[in-house]
Amino acid sequence: GSMVRLPNKRSDPGYYDTVVNPIDIMKIQQKLKTDEYDTMEDLKADFELMVSNTKLYYKRGSPEYRDAQELENLLGKAVGSVMAGEDPSQTLGDREDSDLGEFLEELFGAIMTAADSTEPSRLLNIVFQLLPSRKRYPEYYEHISDPMDLKTVAEKIQKGEYKEIPELEKDLQLIFSNARSFNEPGSQIYKDAGVLSKLAKSRTADCVASLVARQARGSRSSRRQSRQVYSQGIAALQYEDSESESDEDSDLEDMDGSTDPMWKLYSAVRNFT
């Protein structure tokens, strides 16, 4: 919708005649990345501007207007929950779109709980949680052109960056293909990567089918409150050395994304819209 990305100037020039100060979710994300918000109130003001712009341009009763009105009603509560150290998605998370977040967590949780079939106490995900240290293993980065780990995936889940379940699977498969590319066939890591790759593929298909079915029914989740959220803990993990973070989009957002209250509010609003 228009709150996620502003209308195209060519196809909808009237929007820019009506709205003096356009802003959307993507612009707010960019301002967060470049540390332009000094206070939570500054961030809240931009969300309020986004809402008022939408209500100004779109007709009362339109889907865009209703979405903006609903967000407006919940925004104050979401800010309050963030400042109280609570999860704002519990305030904003009762919309249909938040079902995507549930299934992203379900797929991620399947990887986090997968165990060795011959040794059930050994979880397979451990070695894939954090990329190797650049200082200690420079050869890894010479061999692997597109590094990825579960921490980075978890951060992207927390920030609402995945818009479709297959996008999450793509990053998971990158982790496992990198592992098989770097490690010897027959090694434990190589075998574990193969098992998790197959699991990710099958569970992605299950999650996509379930999400489509739920959206077709128009039903809401009855188990969202009770499911375990694995991404929050993995996103908070620390690298052995700061240089070992992946190069892509890993600056302030990755270091602060899982704990910074502004990022928490952004993620909740982004999932809502």
N, C-alpha and C positions, 0 to 999 in steps of 0.2 A: 504494500500500500504506500500511500504518499508519505507516511511517517517514517517508513524504512528508507525510501529513496525518493527524492523530489521528482515531480513530473518533468518530462522532457520539454525543454523550452520550445522546440519546434512543433511538437505535436499538441502541446497544451500551453500556448503563450499567455492565455488569459490568467493562469495561476500567478504569473510574475507581475501582471498588471494589478492584481488584487493584493497579493502578499508582498509587503515592503521588505521584510527581513526573513527570507526563506531559511529553513534549517530542517535537517532530517537526522535519522539515527546514525547514518554513516558519517555525517559531519561531526556529530557529538562524539562518536568513537574516535575520530581523528584528533579532536581537541583533547580527549582524555589521554591519547597516546603521547601528545606533545606537551602534556602537563599544563594546559591552559586554564584549568579550573583550580582556583585557590581554596574554595570552600564547597561544601555540599549544597549550599544555597545557590551558588553559581550554576552548578549542574542542574539543580531542580528548575532554575529559571529558564534554562534552555529547553528542558522537557515541556515546561508550561508554554513557552513560545511555540514549540512544535504543535502542541495541542490547540492553542488558540488560532494558529495559522490554518490548521485543518478545518476547524469549526467555522472560520471566516469564509473559506472558499467553497466548501462542499455543502450541499443542501441539507437542511435539517431532515433527519430520517434516513439519509443515505448511509450505507455501510461504513463509509469513511468517517462521517460525522458521529455515528454511534460508537465506533471504536475510540475516537478521540474523547468523547464524553465519558466513556467507561474508564479510560486511562486517567482522565482528569479526576474522577471521583476516587480513584485508588492511589493516586500518586503520593498524596500526603501520608497515607498509611504506610506505603512502601518506604518512604524516607524515614518515618518513625521506626519501622522495624529494623532498618539498616543501622540507624544510630543506636538502637538498643542491642545490637550485636546479633540480631536474628536474621533469618533467611527471607529476603523480600519477595522471593518467588512464591512463598506461601500466601502472600497478599495478592500478588498479580497472577498466580499460577492456576487460576480456576477457569482459564479459557481453553478452547479447543486446541489452539496452536501449541499449548504447553504439553500436549500429548507427545509431540515430537521429542521434547526433553526427556520424558519418561522412557521412551524407547531407546534414545541415545544412551541413557544410563543403564538400561537393561542389556544392551549390546556390550557396553564397556564392562559391566558387571560380570558378564559371561566370561570375558577374557581374564578378569581379575580373580575369578573363583575356579578357573580351570586347573585341575590337578593331574599329576602323573597317575596313569591308570594302574601302574604296578606299585606306586608309592604315594597313596592318597594324601599324605601330609606335605608333599612337595608341590607347591604352587608353581605353575609354569611361567607366570608373568614377571617374576622378580628381576631377572636379568635384563628385561626390556623396559624397566621403569625409567632409567636414566641413561643418557648417552655416555659413552666412555669419556674420561678426561682427555682434553686436547693435549695437555702437557705430557701425560703418561702414555697416551696411545695416538700419537700424531699420524701413524700409518693408517688408522681407521678413516680419518678424514681425507687422506690422500686417495683412498680406495672408494669411499662412499660419497657420492656427489650431493645426495639429498638426505641428510640425516633426519631421523625422526625417532621419538621415544614416547612412552606412555604419559610422561609428565606433560609434554607439549600437547598431546591429544586431550588430556584431562583439563588443561587450561583453556583449550578451545571450547570444550563442552561447557565449562563454567562461564565463559564469556558469551555463550550463545552464537558462536561462529559457524556452527554446522547448521545448514538449512535443510539438509536431507540426510537420511540415514546412510545412503551409499557414500556420502562425503566422509563420514567417520570411518566406514570400512576401508576406503581408499588409503587413509592415513595409517590405519592398522596394518593393512597389507604391505605398505611401504616399510614399516618397522620389520616385519617378518621377512620380506624379500631382501632387505639390507643385511639381516642376520645370516641368511642363507648364502648371500653373495660373499660375505666377508669370512665366514667360518667354514671349516672343512666339512664336506658331506660325511655323515656318520657321527659327527660330534653331537654332544647333548643339546647344545644351543640350536644346531641345525635341525635336529629332530623336533625339539620343542616348538621352533618357529613353524615347522610344517603342520604340527597338530593345531596350533593356534590359528594358523592361516585357514585351515579347513573349518574350524569352529566359527571364525569370524564370518566366513562366507555363508554357512548354513544359518547362523543366528541372524545375520543381516536379512536374509530372505524371509525368515520367520517374523522379524520385527516390522519389515516393510508391509507384509501381508496383514499383520495385526493392526497396524496404524491405518492402512487403507480401509479395512473393515470397520474399524471404530469410527472413522470420519464419515463413512457411508451411512452408518447407523445414527450418527449425530450424538453418540453417547459419550459420557465422561468417564475418566478413570475412577475406579473405586479402591485402587490399591496404591495410589500415588503417595499417600502419607506414610505408608509402612515400608516402602522399598528402601534398600540401603543405597546411599549415594557414595560411590567409590571415588568419583572424579575429584571431589573436594580434597580428600586426603592426599591423593597422588599429585595433584596440582601444587600442593604445598611443600612437596619434597625439595630438598636443596641439592644442587650439583656439588661435586667434589671440588671443582674450581669454577669460578664464574665464567671462564672462557669456554667451558664445555657446553654452554647452551647452544641450541641450534641458531643459525644466523638469521633465519627468516622471522621477522616480526617479534624478536625476542628481547627488545630493549625494556623500557619501563613497564610495558603491559605485562610481560611474562614474569617480571620480578614481583610486581605488585598485584597482579590480576586476581589472585585467589583470596587475598586478605584485605585489599583496599576497599573501604566502604563505597567509594564512588563507582568502582568497577562492579561491585555487587549490585548496586542500583541499576547501572547501565545494563548489566546482563539480564536482570529481571524485566526491565522495560523492553529490551530487545526481544526477548522470548515472547512477551505479551503481544507485541506488534506483529 
